[in-house]
Amino acid sequence: MEDSYIQAAAKLSTLLFMIIALIQLLLTFGMPWGEITMGGRNKGKLPGKLRLFSLLSVFILLFFSAVSLQHAGVLASGFSFHFTSIFIWIIAVYLGLNTFANLFSKSPKEKWIMTPLAGIAFLSVLTVAIYR
């Protein structure tokens, strides 16, 4: 596969990670969207401990973005290729499991909002992992 397609997949995954990170950041600051995340068990604002988890998720998603972009050759420096080769697969597996969990969430909002975001991110990261 051409590098431009692999880089486009990495950029798409990064865009999706940034959207999810923005949602998590807004949840951290008290947006009443608890139903769209973490199993949808919390209607309204997330409790304090889960807000901290949302903030941690922002940093994890930024890390995912960096790994995806660097592994695809969009970013030139940072992690070693060996490091990104391992972590791109860890991210892909995580996103696959996350997509599956979102799909079977009891919360319709989580199912219809987060499943497509995670699923498309999964396919994008999987493309980078397989073809790079």
C-alpha positions as CSV (number, residue, x, y, z in Angstrom):
1,M,0.0,0.0,0.0
2,E,1.3,3.5,-0.8
3,D,2.6,5.6,2.0
4,S,0.1,8.3,1.3
5,Y,-2.8,6.0,2.1
6,I,-1.1,4.8,5.3
7,Q,-0.4,8.4,6.3
8,A,-4.1,9.3,5.5
9,A,-5.2,6.4,7.8
10,A,-3.0,7.7,10.6
11,K,-4.3,11.2,10.1
12,L,-7.9,9.9,10.2
13,S,-7.2,8.0,13.4
14,T,-5.7,11.1,14.9
15,L,-8.7,13.2,14.0
16,L,-11.0,10.7,15.6
17,F,-8.7,10.5,18.7
18,M,-8.9,14.3,18.9
19,I,-12.7,14.2,18.7
20,I,-12.9,11.6,21.5
21,A,-10.3,13.5,23.5
22,L,-12.3,16.7,23.2
23,I,-15.4,14.8,24.4
24,Q,-13.4,13.4,27.4
25,L,-12.0,16.8,28.2
26,L,-15.5,18.3,28.2
27,L,-16.7,15.5,30.4
28,T,-13.8,16.3,32.7
29,F,-15.1,19.9,33.0
30,G,-18.6,18.8,33.8
31,M,-20.5,18.5,30.6
32,P,-23.6,16.4,31.3
33,W,-22.8,13.6,28.8
34,G,-22.1,10.7,31.1
35,E,-24.3,8.4,29.1
36,I,-22.0,8.4,26.2
37,T,-18.9,7.0,28.0
38,M,-17.8,4.4,30.4
39,G,-20.7,2.1,29.9
40,G,-23.3,4.9,30.0
41,R,-24.0,4.2,33.7
42,N,-23.8,7.9,34.7
43,K,-26.5,10.2,33.5
44,G,-25.6,13.9,33.5
45,K,-22.2,14.9,34.9
46,L,-19.6,12.3,35.7
47,P,-18.7,11.9,39.4
48,G,-15.3,13.3,40.4
49,K,-13.3,10.1,40.1
50,L,-14.6,9.4,36.7
51,R,-13.8,12.9,35.6
52,L,-10.2,12.2,36.6
53,F,-10.4,9.1,34.5
54,S,-11.7,11.2,31.6
55,L,-8.7,13.5,31.9
56,L,-6.3,10.6,31.9
57,S,-8.1,9.4,28.8
58,V,-7.2,12.6,27.1
59,F,-3.5,12.0,27.6
60,I,-3.8,8.4,26.5
61,L,-5.6,9.5,23.3
62,L,-2.8,12.0,22.6
63,F,-0.3,9.2,23.0
64,F,-2.3,7.0,20.6
65,S,-2.2,9.9,18.1
66,A,1.6,10.3,18.4
67,V,2.2,6.6,18.0
68,S,-0.1,6.3,15.0
69,L,1.3,9.4,13.2
70,Q,4.9,8.4,13.9
71,H,4.5,4.8,12.9
72,A,2.9,5.9,9.6
73,G,5.8,8.3,8.9
74,V,3.8,11.5,9.4
75,L,5.9,12.6,12.3
76,A,9.7,12.2,11.9
77,S,11.0,12.1,15.4
78,G,10.1,10.8,18.9
79,F,9.6,7.1,19.5
80,S,11.7,4.4,17.8
81,F,10.1,2.3,15.0
82,H,10.4,-0.8,17.2
83,F,8.4,1.0,20.0
84,T,5.7,2.1,17.6
85,S,5.6,-1.3,16.0
86,I,4.6,-2.8,19.3
87,F,2.3,-0.1,20.5
88,I,0.4,0.3,17.2
89,W,-0.8,-3.3,17.6
90,I,-1.7,-2.8,21.3
91,I,-3.7,0.3,20.3
92,A,-5.4,-1.7,17.5
93,V,-6.4,-4.5,19.9
94,Y,-7.6,-2.0,22.5
95,L,-9.7,-0.2,19.9
96,G,-11.2,-3.4,18.6
97,L,-12.2,-4.4,22.1
98,N,-13.5,-0.9,22.8
99,T,-15.6,-0.9,19.7
100,F,-17.1,-4.3,20.6
101,A,-17.9,-3.0,24.2
102,N,-19.5,0.2,22.8
103,L,-21.6,-1.8,20.4
104,F,-23.1,-3.8,23.2
105,S,-23.4,-0.9,25.6
106,K,-26.8,-0.6,27.4
107,S,-26.6,3.1,26.7
108,P,-28.1,3.9,23.3
109,K,-26.2,7.2,23.2
110,E,-22.8,5.5,23.8
111,K,-23.7,2.8,21.3
112,W,-24.6,5.3,18.5
113,I,-21.9,7.9,19.2
114,M,-18.8,6.1,20.5
115,T,-19.1,2.9,18.5
116,P,-18.6,4.5,15.1
117,L,-15.8,6.8,16.4
118,A,-14.0,3.8,18.0
119,G,-14.7,1.5,15.0
120,I,-13.4,3.8,12.4
121,A,-10.4,4.6,14.5
122,F,-9.8,0.9,14.9
123,L,-9.9,0.3,11.1
124,S,-7.6,3.3,10.6
125,V,-5.0,2.1,13.1
126,L,-5.3,-1.5,11.9
127,T,-4.5,-0.2,8.4
128,V,-1.3,1.6,9.7
129,A,-0.3,-1.5,11.7
130,I,-0.7,-3.9,8.8
131,Y,0.7,-1.9,6.0
132,R,3.6,-0.1,7.6
